[in-house]
Amino acid sequence: MMYNASQLQTKINEYIATLDYKRPPVGLYEPVEYTLALGGKRIRPVLMLMAYNMYKEEVEAILPSAVAIETYHNYTLLHDDLMDKADLRRGNPTVHKKWDENTAILSGDTMLVLAYKMMCQCDGKYLKAVMDIFNETALEIGEGQQFDMEFETRNNVTEKEYLEMIRLKTSVLLAASLQIGAVQAGASDEDARNLYDFGLQLGLAFQLQDDYLDVYGDPVVFGKRVGGDILCNKKTYMLINAFQLADEAQRAELERWIAAEDYNPEEKVSAVTALYDAIGIKELCHRKIESYFHAAEACLDKVTVDNGRKQVLRNFALSLMGRKV
């Protein structure tokens, strides 16, 4: 049986609901349970199960690994929220706001250990391969977060540096999820690598689209107010290229808005967006998104299973990019 995303999300949520975090001390485990219960699309575990399901049907066999990747992802979000001093996550108070900063640190660390504990439940014959992928990915994500932090205080971040940062911070976990699913299904090394590369390219397209939608998206569809990246002067693909491609007058205007401390938020968003339009950033970003998405499709095409067995994953990728299936 080939499962769709909704069916796999249900399996993942039902498995998470069975996890017992009622052990003492309550103050350590309650935030873990709270964080995992906030939901979300479960993109990474769904990708893992889809990769596995291309070769085998009994996806329940790797639910511990799938929930391990989701637990790890939520651990990174918990600590990201603390570092960013964010008040909300998925419309609910973040752990450091609901409890306190020390709780966020310790409960986050506990989630990391729980993720490793669950990942180690995979079939012994795949354990080393799985853990090698997981360990390398965890290191890369930390590297990506550090780059992101350093970029906050730099005004000379290049497009190449930014793309490498989002590869590390976002793409590698999508890619690893797919590769781990394929490995545990007994896929060939070549197939597992092509699925990894598919996830890598899809992740880059997905993150660039997030940058794009923050400026040009419909707030109702996007799910949050547009212009947030502009207001906090975030070094995105769009801002970096705007500085690179602007003429002298446009660059001066961008620099004025970046340096401004007292401004009307709507006016700043409108002015910077108008500069992006004039410089051609909207079209540039759209072309880059398309190039990564087409590269992802090419990687999936190389996977040596029937096209029918790849269709669920292809459809899910299209849905993530907001495209019609």
Long-range contacts (C-beta under 8 A, 24 or more apart in sequence): 1-57, 2-53, 2-309, 2-311, 2-312, 3-49, 3-50, 3-53, 3-59, 3-312, 4-312, 4-315, 5-46, 5-50, 5-312, 5-315, 5-316, 5-319, 8-42, 8-45, 8-46, 8-49, 8-50, 8-53, 8-59, 9-41, 9-42, 9-46, 11-49, 11-59, 11-60, 11-63, 12-42, 12-45, 12-46, 12-49, 12-63, 12-66, 12-67, 12-70, 13-39, 13-42, 15-63, 15-64, 15-66, 15-67, 16-67, 16-70, 19-67, 27-99, 27-103, 28-103, 28-106, 28-107, 28-110, 29-107, 29-110, 31-78, 31-95, 31-98, 31-99, 31-103, 31-104, 31-107, 32-107, 32-110, 32-111, 32-114, 34-95, 34-98, 35-74, 35-77, 35-78, 35-95, 35-107, 35-111, 36-70, 36-71, 36-74, 38-74, 38-89, 38-90, 38-92, 39-90, 40-90, 42-70, 43-174, 43-320, 44-69, 44-70, 44-73, 44-173, 44-174, 44-177, 45-69, 45-70, 45-177, 46-316, 47-174, 47-177, 47-178, 47-181, 47-199, 47-313, 47-316, 48-177, 48-178, 48-180, 48-181, 49-181, 50-178, 50-181, 50-312, 50-313, 50-316, 51-177, 51-178, 51-179, 51-180, 51-181, 51-182, 51-185, 51-187, 51-195, 51-313, 52-181, 52-182, 52-184, 52-185, 53-181, 53-185, 53-312, 54-182, 54-185, 54-187, 54-303, 54-305, 54-309, 54-310, 54-313, 55-182, 55-185, 55-186, 55-187, 55-305, 55-309, 56-185, 56-186, 61-123, 61-184, 62-122, 62-181, 62-184, 64-118, 64-119, 64-121, 64-122, 65-118, 65-119, 65-121, 65-122, 65-130, 65-180, 65-181, 65-184, 66-177, 66-181, 67-118, 68-114, 68-115, 68-116, 68-117, 68-118, 68-119, 68-121, 68-134, 69-115, 69-119, 69-173, 69-176, 69-177, 69-180, 71-111, 71-114, 71-115, 71-118, 72-111, 72-112, 72-115, 72-134, 72-138, 72-173, 73-173, 74-111, 75-108, 75-109, 75-111, 75-112, 75-115, 76-141, 76-145, 78-104, 78-107, 78-108, 78-111, 79-104, 79-105, 79-108, 80-145, 82-108, 83-145, 83-149, 122-184, 123-184, 126-183, 126-184, 129-183, 130-180, 130-183, 130-184, 133-176, 133-179, 133-180, 133-183, 134-176, 134-180, 136-176, 137-172, 137-173, 137-175, 137-176, 140-168, 140-172, 141-168, 141-169, 141-172, 141-173, 143-168, 144-168, 144-169, 144-170, 144-172, 145-169, 151-235, 152-235, 154-235, 157-235, 157-240, 158-240, 159-237, 159-240, 159-241, 159-244, 162-235, 162-236, 162-237, 162-240, 163-204, 163-237, 166-203, 166-204, 166-207, 166-208, 167-200, 167-203, 167-204, 170-203, 170-204, 170-206, 170-207, 171-199, 171-200, 171-201, 171-202, 171-203, 171-204, 171-206, 171-207, 172-200, 172-203, 173-203, 174-199, 174-200, 174-202, 174-203, 174-206, 175-199, 175-200, 175-203, 188-304, 190-302, 190-304, 191-303, 191-304, 191-305, 194-299, 194-300, 194-302, 194-303, 195-299, 195-300, 195-303, 197-299, 198-296, 198-299, 198-300, 198-303, 198-317, 199-296, 201-292, 201-293, 201-295, 201-296, 201-299, 202-292, 202-293, 202-296, 202-317, 202-320, 204-292, 205-289, 205-290, 205-292, 205-293, 205-296, 205-321, 206-320, 206-321, 208-237, 208-285, 208-288, 208-289, 208-292, 209-289, 209-321, 209-322, 211-236, 211-237, 211-238, 211-285, 212-238, 212-282, 212-285, 212-286, 212-289, 215-273, 215-276, 215-282, 216-273, 216-282, 221-322, 226-269, 227-265, 227-268, 227-269, 227-273, 230-268, 230-269, 230-272, 230-273, 231-265, 231-268, 231-269, 233-258, 237-285, 237-288, 238-276, 238-281, 238-285, 241-279, 241-281, 241-284, 241-285, 242-275, 242-276, 242-279, 242-281, 245-279, 245-280, 245-281, 245-284, 246-275, 246-279, 250-275, 250-278, 250-279, 289-321, 293-317, 293-321
